[in-house]
Amino acid sequence: MVDELALSVIVPARNEESVLAACLASLVNQSEVGFELGVQWELIVVNDDSVDGTRAIAEGVAAAHDGVLVMDAPLLDLSGTGALSGKSNACWAGARVARGRRLLFTDADTVHEPGNLSRALFEMEKYKATLLSYSPRQIVTGFWQRAVMPLVFSELASVYPMKQVNDPGRSVAAANGQFLLVERDAYFLVGGHHALGGTVLEDVALARNIKSGERTIRFRYAPDALATRMYRSTAEMVEGWTKNLALLFPRPLYLAAWRVLDVLLFFGLPGLAVGMYWLQPWQRGVIWVIWLRTLWRFYSRVARSHFPASDLVISILGVPLFVYLLVRSVVDHRVKKSVVWKGRRYGGV
């Protein structure tokens, strides 16, 4: 019976040996009175053709805990029209064997706070949501991640305002694949991940399919629920955002031009005020006022990312790399028509 359990948690994992153990530990420890693993819910780890220790780590957890299933995703064929992306293929495989009334798709690099799962189910009931998605607290390391990630997430907050996403009367739909909880019946009714084809932006695409049927979505920033470290290196961050930015933002080149203007004003206006010695004091004053207005506009926008103040301060230095990622993403998607992610090349994106 597919309705035997309240929840199925599905973790797609491809070469995640460095993070999977922490993720699974945080999940199996979710059990509490009235919400026990193997009784009310199950955990399904879908190994996506990993070549490292991912499957062995998952099997070790399964051996120690009832209610944990480890399976392999079907072999992926990227040559055919409409072929699924690797993640969609793994999620779909897990969903088809899941027995829960609700399905939670969560990434292998997430760490869940105690009691997160039962609270999420309660929140879903409270808001009568068909789909509930959390944007986790982002863990970043190194200068470039600290400088660039706030820029990306602040722009996401601008393009996908959570109030509009949560408004049934608005068409804006979004979700974060790091935590995506959905009613099983609705998921299969819209075709689940199988209906998403080869898109590498599967979370937003699934949210659009769910909301298009006039169903309710709830999406919020949730540092109280989970945290994630999306990228383990600058190179991985570059590859990841190259894959996504041109799909996430409707006018990426326009956005890139605005961010270039930010840098020119941020660093150029003080130079003008100091270097143009022949200006009258009031003229210098006007320049400084414009500069302060630039600072306020830039940092008030970046503050929407919910990153620490120290990361926000240095984010202006990350703008050149952010602009590069936007342009590179456009070139890959619209000119080369292919992107690379986790050792696979996806064409026709």
GUFI-613398 format. One record per residue (C-alpha): x, y, z; residue in three letters. Coordinates in Angstrom, 2 decimals. Layout:
<rs>
+---------+---------+---------+-----+
!       u !       v !       w ! res !
+---------+---------+---------+-----+
!       X !       Y !       Z ! Ala !
...
+---------+---------+---------+-----+
</rs>
This chain:
<rs>
+---------+---------+---------+-----+
!       u !       v !       w ! res !
+---------+---------+---------+-----+
!    0.00 !    0.00 !    0.00 ! Met !
!    1.49 !    3.35 !   -1.02 ! Val !
!   -0.37 !    5.07 !    1.86 ! Asp !
!    1.19 !    2.87 !    4.49 ! Glu !
!    3.57 !    5.59 !    5.69 ! Leu !
!    3.17 !    9.29 !    6.42 ! Ala !
!    6.38 !   10.29 !    4.67 ! Leu !
!    9.09 !    9.06 !    2.32 ! Ser !
!   12.38 !   10.97 !    2.34 ! Val !
!   14.28 !   10.58 !   -0.94 ! Ile !
!   17.96 !   11.52 !   -1.17 ! Val !
!   19.49 !   11.42 !   -4.69 ! Pro !
!   23.26 !   11.08 !   -4.36 ! Ala !
!   25.99 !   11.18 !   -6.98 ! Arg !
!   29.59 !   11.07 !   -5.70 ! Asn !
!   28.64 !   12.57 !   -2.34 ! Glu !
!   30.94 !   10.62 !   -0.01 ! Glu !
!   32.24 !   13.81 !    1.63 ! Ser !
!   28.80 !   14.99 !    2.78 ! Val !
!   26.38 !   12.06 !    2.72 ! Leu !
!   27.19 !   10.67 !    6.17 ! Ala !
!   26.30 !   13.95 !    7.90 ! Ala !
!   23.09 !   14.26 !    5.91 ! Cys !
!   21.89 !   10.73 !    6.67 ! Leu !
!   22.86 !   11.03 !   10.35 ! Ala !
!   20.73 !   14.16 !   10.64 ! Ser !
!   17.81 !   12.34 !    9.01 ! Leu !
!   17.85 !    9.03 !   10.89 ! Val !
!   18.01 !   11.01 !   14.14 ! Asn !
!   14.70 !   12.71 !   13.31 ! Gln !
!   12.73 !    9.96 !   15.04 ! Ser !
!   10.68 !   11.05 !   18.04 ! Glu !
!    7.62 !    9.86 !   19.90 ! Val !
!    4.92 !    9.13 !   17.34 ! Gly !
!    7.26 !    9.64 !   14.41 ! Phe !
!    9.60 !    6.70 !   14.18 ! Glu !
!   11.77 !    5.71 !   11.24 ! Leu !
!   10.53 !    2.44 !    9.75 ! Gly !
!    7.11 !    2.88 !   11.33 ! Val !
!    5.72 !    6.26 !   10.25 ! Gln !
!    8.34 !    7.18 !    7.67 ! Trp !
!   11.11 !    5.78 !    5.48 ! Glu !
!   14.40 !    6.98 !    4.06 ! Leu !
!   15.37 !    6.13 !    0.47 ! Ile !
!   18.89 !    6.83 !   -0.78 ! Val !
!   19.19 !    6.67 !   -4.56 ! Val !
!   22.75 !    6.10 !   -5.71 ! Asn !
!   23.18 !    7.92 !   -9.03 ! Asp !
!   26.02 !    5.97 !  -10.66 ! Asp !
!   28.57 !    7.11 !   -8.06 ! Ser !
!   32.19 !    6.08 !   -8.46 ! Val !
!   33.24 !    6.91 !   -4.89 ! Asp !
!   32.11 !    5.61 !   -1.50 ! Gly !
!   28.59 !    7.04 !   -1.68 ! Thr !
!   26.80 !    3.70 !   -1.88 ! Arg !
!   28.91 !    2.11 !    0.85 ! Ala !
!   28.11 !    4.97 !    3.23 ! Ile !
!   24.39 !    4.62 !    2.51 ! Ala !
!   24.53 !    0.85 !    2.98 ! Glu !
!   26.22 !    1.30 !    6.34 ! Gly !
!   23.35 !    3.51 !    7.51 ! Val !
!   20.79 !    1.05 !    6.15 ! Ala !
!   22.44 !   -1.82 !    8.03 ! Ala !
!   22.17 !    0.10 !   11.29 ! Ala !
!   18.63 !    1.40 !   10.93 ! His !
!   15.31 !   -0.12 !    9.94 ! Asp !
!   13.37 !    1.84 !    7.37 ! Gly !
!   16.36 !    2.83 !    5.25 ! Val !
!   16.46 !    1.64 !    1.64 ! Leu !
!   19.46 !    1.98 !   -0.68 ! Val !
!   18.85 !    1.61 !   -4.41 ! Met !
!   20.54 !    2.45 !   -7.69 ! Asp !
!   19.07 !    4.86 !  -10.20 ! Ala !
!   18.37 !    3.41 !  -13.65 ! Pro !
!   21.15 !    3.89 !  -16.16 ! Leu !
!   20.96 !    7.34 !  -17.69 ! Leu !
!   20.78 !    7.88 !  -21.44 ! Asp !
!   21.38 !   11.54 !  -22.26 ! Leu !
!   21.25 !   11.04 !  -26.03 ! Ser !
!   17.50 !   10.80 !  -26.48 ! Gly !
!   15.03 !   13.65 !  -26.84 ! Thr !
!   13.39 !   14.44 !  -23.52 ! Gly !
!   15.89 !   12.35 !  -21.56 ! Ala !
!   15.85 !   13.08 !  -17.85 ! Leu !
!   18.68 !   14.85 !  -16.06 ! Ser !
!   20.62 !   12.74 !  -13.62 ! Gly !
!   18.94 !   14.20 !  -10.55 ! Lys !
!   15.43 !   13.96 !  -12.00 ! Ser !
!   16.12 !   10.37 !  -13.01 ! Asn !
!   17.21 !    9.50 !   -9.46 ! Ala !
!   14.32 !   11.36 !   -7.82 ! Cys !
!   11.79 !    9.67 !  -10.11 ! Trp !
!   13.24 !    6.24 !   -9.35 ! Ala !
!   12.96 !    6.87 !   -5.62 ! Gly !
!    9.44 !    8.25 !   -5.88 ! Ala !
!    8.21 !    5.18 !   -7.74 ! Arg !
!    9.14 !    2.84 !   -4.89 ! Val !
!    8.20 !    5.24 !   -2.08 ! Ala !
!    5.30 !    4.32 !    0.19 ! Arg !
!    4.62 !    7.68 !    1.82 ! Gly !
!    1.60 !    9.91 !    1.44 ! Arg !
!    4.07 !   12.76 !    1.15 ! Arg !
!    7.45 !   12.76 !   -0.58 ! Leu !
!   10.40 !   14.81 !    0.61 ! Leu !
!   13.23 !   15.29 !   -1.87 ! Phe !
!   16.35 !   16.55 !   -0.13 ! Thr !
!   19.94 !   16.83 !   -1.30 ! Asp !
!   22.88 !   14.87 !    0.06 ! Ala !
!   24.64 !   18.07 !    1.15 ! Asp !
!   21.88 !   19.10 !    3.57 ! Thr !
!   21.96 !   18.75 !    7.35 ! Val !
!   18.56 !   18.73 !    9.06 ! His !
!   17.84 !   20.17 !   12.48 ! Glu !
!   16.25 !   17.83 !   15.08 ! Pro !
!   12.49 !   17.52 !   14.62 ! Gly !
!   12.60 !   19.15 !   11.18 ! Asn !
!   10.56 !   16.48 !    9.41 ! Leu !
!    7.62 !   16.37 !   11.80 ! Ser !
!    7.53 !   20.17 !   11.98 ! Arg !
!    7.52 !   20.37 !    8.17 ! Ala !
!    4.56 !   17.98 !    8.00 ! Leu !
!    2.74 !   20.13 !   10.56 ! Phe !
!    3.53 !   23.30 !    8.60 ! Glu !
!    2.25 !   21.71 !    5.41 ! Met !
!   -1.03 !   20.82 !    7.14 ! Glu !
!   -1.34 !   24.26 !    8.76 ! Lys !
!   -1.05 !   26.13 !    5.46 ! Tyr !
!   -2.87 !   23.47 !    3.42 ! Lys !
!    0.08 !   23.41 !    1.04 ! Ala !
!    0.46 !   20.85 !   -1.72 ! Thr !
!    4.16 !   21.67 !   -1.91 ! Leu !
!    6.37 !   23.00 !    0.89 ! Leu !
!    9.94 !   24.05 !    0.15 ! Ser !
!   12.64 !   25.51 !    2.37 ! Tyr !
!   15.60 !   27.65 !    1.42 ! Ser !
!   18.31 !   26.45 !    3.84 ! Pro !
!   20.94 !   28.41 !    5.68 ! Arg !
!   23.88 !   28.42 !    3.29 ! Gln !
!   27.30 !   27.40 !    4.57 ! Ile !
!   30.07 !   29.02 !    2.52 ! Val !
!   33.84 !   28.84 !    2.74 ! Thr !
!   36.58 !   30.84 !    1.07 ! Gly !
!   36.57 !   34.40 !   -0.18 ! Phe !
!   34.82 !   33.86 !   -3.52 ! Trp !
!   31.93 !   31.85 !   -2.12 ! Gln !
!   31.42 !   34.44 !    0.63 ! Arg !
!   31.46 !   37.26 !   -1.92 ! Ala !
!   29.38 !   35.70 !   -4.71 ! Val !
!   26.73 !   33.61 !   -2.96 ! Met !
!   24.98 !   36.63 !   -1.36 ! Pro !
!   24.70 !   38.23 !   -4.81 ! Leu !
!   23.04 !   35.16 !   -6.28 ! Val !
!   20.60 !   34.65 !   -3.43 ! Phe !
!   19.65 !   38.32 !   -3.24 ! Ser !
!   18.74 !   38.27 !   -6.93 ! Glu !
!   16.75 !   35.06 !   -6.42 ! Leu !
!   14.82 !   36.82 !   -3.66 ! Ala !
!   14.06 !   39.65 !   -6.08 ! Ser !
!   12.97 !   37.46 !   -9.00 ! Val !
!   11.05 !   34.95 !   -6.87 ! Tyr !
!    9.53 !   36.97 !   -3.99 ! Pro !
!    8.29 !   34.45 !   -1.44 ! Met !
!    5.07 !   36.39 !   -0.84 ! Lys !
!    4.21 !   36.05 !   -4.53 ! Gln !
!    5.24 !   32.40 !   -4.64 ! Val !
!    2.98 !   31.71 !   -1.66 ! Asn !
!    0.07 !   33.66 !   -3.16 ! Asp !
!   -2.31 !   31.28 !   -5.00 ! Pro !
!   -3.46 !   34.22 !   -7.10 ! Gly !
!    0.00 !   34.86 !   -8.55 ! Arg !
!    1.65 !   32.76 !  -11.25 ! Ser !
!    5.15 !   33.03 !   -9.77 ! Val !
!    6.35 !   29.59 !   -8.69 ! Ala !
!    9.61 !   28.49 !   -7.15 ! Ala !
!   11.09 !   25.84 !   -4.91 ! Ala !
!   14.48 !   24.76 !   -3.63 ! Asn !
!   15.44 !   21.19 !   -4.45 ! Gly !
!   17.48 !   20.99 !   -1.25 ! Gln !
!   14.17 !   20.58 !    0.60 ! Phe !
!   11.05 !   19.93 !   -1.45 ! Leu !
!    8.08 !   18.28 !    0.27 ! Leu !
!    5.09 !   17.43 !   -1.92 ! Val !
!    1.82 !   15.54 !   -1.71 ! Glu !
!    2.28 !   12.19 !   -3.40 ! Arg !
!   -1.00 !   12.28 !   -5.35 ! Asp !
!   -0.32 !   15.74 !   -6.76 ! Ala !
!    3.26 !   14.79 !   -7.62 ! Tyr !
!    2.22 !   11.83 !   -9.75 ! Phe !
!   -0.76 !   13.70 !  -11.21 ! Leu !
!    1.59 !   16.25 !  -12.83 ! Val !
!    4.03 !   13.54 !  -13.88 ! Gly !
!    6.60 !   14.19 !  -11.14 ! Gly !
!   10.23 !   14.47 !  -12.17 ! His !
!    9.54 !   12.29 !  -15.21 ! His !
!    7.58 !   15.15 !  -16.80 ! Ala !
!   10.48 !   17.58 !  -16.45 ! Leu !
!   12.58 !   16.12 !  -19.27 ! Gly !
!   16.20 !   17.17 !  -19.35 ! Gly !
!   15.86 !   20.47 !  -17.49 ! Thr !
!   18.64 !   21.03 !  -14.98 ! Val !
!   16.39 !   23.39 !  -13.00 ! Leu !
!   14.07 !   20.62 !  -11.87 ! Glu !
!   12.94 !   22.20 !   -8.58 ! Asp !
!   11.49 !   25.36 !  -10.13 ! Val !
!    9.99 !   23.36 !  -13.02 ! Ala !
!    8.23 !   20.98 !  -10.62 ! Leu !
!    6.91 !   23.91 !   -8.57 ! Ala !
!    5.47 !   25.47 !  -11.72 ! Arg !
!    3.73 !   22.23 !  -12.65 ! Asn !
!    2.25 !   21.92 !   -9.16 ! Ile !
!    1.07 !   25.54 !   -8.96 ! Lys !
!   -0.36 !   25.54 !  -12.49 ! Ser !
!   -3.12 !   23.29 !  -11.20 ! Gly !
!   -4.19 !   26.00 !   -8.75 ! Glu !
!   -2.56 !   24.18 !   -5.86 ! Arg !
!   -0.96 !   26.00 !   -2.94 ! Thr !
!    2.79 !   26.36 !   -2.60 ! Ile !
!    4.56 !   27.46 !    0.56 ! Arg !
!    8.19 !   28.54 !    0.21 ! Phe !
!   10.29 !   30.23 !    2.89 ! Arg !
!   13.79 !   30.88 !    4.17 ! Tyr !
!   14.28 !   28.28 !    6.90 ! Ala !
!   17.55 !   28.48 !    8.85 ! Pro !
!   15.62 !   26.84 !   11.69 ! Asp !
!   15.08 !   23.72 !    9.61 ! Ala !
!   18.30 !   22.86 !    7.79 ! Leu !
!   21.64 !   24.05 !    6.47 ! Ala !
!   23.60 !   23.16 !    3.37 ! Thr !
!   26.99 !   23.62 !    1.84 ! Arg !
!   26.21 !   23.71 !   -1.86 ! Met !
!   29.75 !   23.87 !   -3.15 ! Tyr !
!   33.01 !   22.50 !   -1.80 ! Arg !
!   35.28 !   24.62 !   -4.02 ! Ser !
!   35.24 !   27.73 !   -6.17 ! Thr !
!   35.47 !   25.59 !   -9.31 ! Ala !
!   32.39 !   23.64 !   -8.25 ! Glu !
!   30.53 !   26.89 !   -7.57 ! Met !
!   31.44 !   28.19 !  -11.02 ! Val !
!   30.19 !   25.00 !  -12.67 ! Glu !
!   27.01 !   24.93 !  -10.59 ! Gly !
!   25.91 !   28.51 !  -11.21 ! Trp !
!   26.90 !   28.32 !  -14.86 ! Thr !
!   24.39 !   25.49 !  -15.09 ! Lys !
!   21.58 !   27.47 !  -13.48 ! Asn !
!   21.82 !   31.26 !  -13.78 ! Leu !
!   20.56 !   31.67 !  -17.34 ! Ala !
!   17.51 !   29.60 !  -16.39 ! Leu !
!   16.85 !   31.26 !  -13.05 ! Leu !
!   16.86 !   34.87 !  -14.25 ! Phe !
!   14.64 !   36.07 !  -17.11 ! Pro !
!   17.15 !   38.69 !  -18.38 ! Arg !
!   20.62 !   37.60 !  -17.24 ! Pro !
!   22.57 !   39.94 !  -19.52 ! Leu !
!   20.47 !   42.90 !  -18.40 ! Tyr !
!   21.18 !   41.90 !  -14.81 ! Leu !
!   24.90 !   41.64 !  -15.59 ! Ala !
!   24.91 !   45.17 !  -17.03 ! Ala !
!   23.28 !   46.57 !  -13.88 ! Trp !
!   25.82 !   44.88 !  -11.65 ! Arg !
!   28.68 !   46.31 !  -13.79 ! Val !
!   27.15 !   49.75 !  -13.24 ! Leu !
!   27.13 !   49.08 !   -9.49 ! Asp !
!   30.89 !   48.48 !   -9.53 ! Val !
!   31.60 !   51.53 !  -11.66 ! Leu !
!   29.58 !   53.79 !   -9.37 ! Leu !
!   30.85 !   52.17 !   -6.17 ! Phe !
!   34.53 !   52.69 !   -6.99 ! Phe !
!   34.33 !   55.45 !   -9.61 ! Gly !
!   32.35 !   58.12 !   -7.77 ! Leu !
!   34.84 !   58.50 !   -4.88 ! Pro !
!   37.61 !   58.81 !   -7.47 ! Gly !
!   35.72 !   61.58 !   -9.22 ! Leu !
!   35.01 !   63.44 !   -5.99 ! Ala !
!   38.67 !   63.34 !   -4.94 ! Val !
!   40.41 !   63.56 !   -8.30 ! Gly !
!   38.40 !   66.36 !   -9.91 ! Met !
!   40.04 !   69.06 !   -7.79 ! Tyr !
!   38.44 !   71.92 !   -9.76 ! Trp !
!   34.92 !   71.03 !   -8.64 ! Leu !
!   33.07 !   73.32 !   -6.28 ! Gln !
!   32.36 !   71.92 !   -2.79 ! Pro !
!   28.67 !   71.60 !   -3.53 ! Trp !
!   29.46 !   69.62 !   -6.69 ! Gln !
!   31.62 !   67.22 !   -4.69 ! Arg !
!   28.79 !   66.98 !   -2.20 ! Gly !
!   26.40 !   65.91 !   -4.95 ! Val !
!   28.81 !   63.17 !   -6.02 ! Ile !
!   29.12 !   61.90 !   -2.44 ! Trp !
!   25.35 !   61.88 !   -2.04 ! Val !
!   25.00 !   59.81 !   -5.22 ! Ile !
!   27.70 !   57.47 !   -3.91 ! Trp !
!   25.90 !   57.00 !   -0.59 ! Leu !
!   22.67 !   56.34 !   -2.49 ! Arg !
!   24.52 !   53.70 !   -4.52 ! Thr !
!   25.77 !   52.05 !   -1.33 ! Leu !
!   22.31 !   52.02 !    0.22 ! Trp !
!   20.68 !   50.59 !   -2.91 ! Arg !
!   23.32 !   47.89 !   -3.37 ! Phe !
!   23.52 !   46.70 !    0.22 ! Tyr !
!   19.80 !   46.86 !    0.90 ! Ser !
!   19.33 !   44.57 !   -2.09 ! Arg !
!   22.10 !   42.15 !   -1.08 ! Val !
!   20.73 !   42.00 !    2.47 ! Ala !
!   17.78 !   40.00 !    1.10 ! Arg !
!   20.15 !   37.04 !    0.81 ! Ser !
!   20.15 !   36.47 !    4.62 ! His !
!   23.92 !   36.05 !    4.63 ! Phe !
!   26.12 !   37.30 !    7.51 ! Pro !
!   27.04 !   40.99 !    7.54 ! Ala !
!   30.71 !   40.21 !    6.89 ! Ser !
!   29.76 !   38.42 !    3.65 ! Asp !
!   27.48 !   41.25 !    2.60 ! Leu !
!   30.26 !   43.81 !    3.05 ! Val !
!   32.66 !   42.02 !    0.69 ! Ile !
!   29.98 !   41.08 !   -1.85 ! Ser !
!   30.77 !   44.14 !   -3.98 ! Ile !
!   34.13 !   42.50 !   -4.72 ! Leu !
!   32.32 !   39.42 !   -5.99 ! Gly !
!   30.38 !   41.32 !   -8.66 ! Val !
!   32.95 !   40.77 !  -11.46 ! Pro !
!   32.82 !   36.98 !  -10.92 ! Leu !
!   29.01 !   37.09 !  -10.68 ! Phe !
!   28.85 !   38.97 !  -14.00 ! Val !
!   31.21 !   36.41 !  -15.55 ! Tyr !
!   28.97 !   33.57 !  -14.34 ! Leu !
!   25.87 !   35.23 !  -15.81 ! Leu !
!   27.53 !   35.73 !  -19.21 ! Val !
!   29.09 !   32.26 !  -19.21 ! Arg !
!   25.73 !   30.70 !  -18.36 ! Ser !
!   24.05 !   32.52 !  -21.24 ! Val !
!   26.77 !   31.39 !  -23.65 ! Val !
!   26.51 !   27.76 !  -22.54 ! Asp !
!   22.71 !   27.65 !  -22.67 ! His !
!   21.99 !   29.80 !  -25.70 ! Arg !
!   25.09 !   29.46 !  -27.87 ! Val !
!   26.72 !   26.13 !  -27.00 ! Lys !
!   23.35 !   24.71 !  -25.92 ! Lys !
!   24.92 !   22.40 !  -23.37 ! Ser !
!   26.07 !   22.52 !  -19.75 ! Val !
!   28.25 !   20.30 !  -17.59 ! Val !
!   27.38 !   19.16 !  -14.08 ! Trp !
!   28.94 !   16.41 !  -11.98 ! Lys !
!   30.76 !   14.85 !  -14.86 ! Gly !
!   27.82 !   14.79 !  -17.25 ! Arg !
!   27.07 !   17.01 !  -20.22 ! Arg !
!   23.48 !   17.95 !  -20.81 ! Tyr !
!   22.60 !   19.12 !  -24.28 ! Gly !
!   19.56 !   20.84 !  -25.69 ! Gly !
!   19.03 !   22.86 !  -22.51 ! Val !
+---------+---------+---------+-----+
</rs>
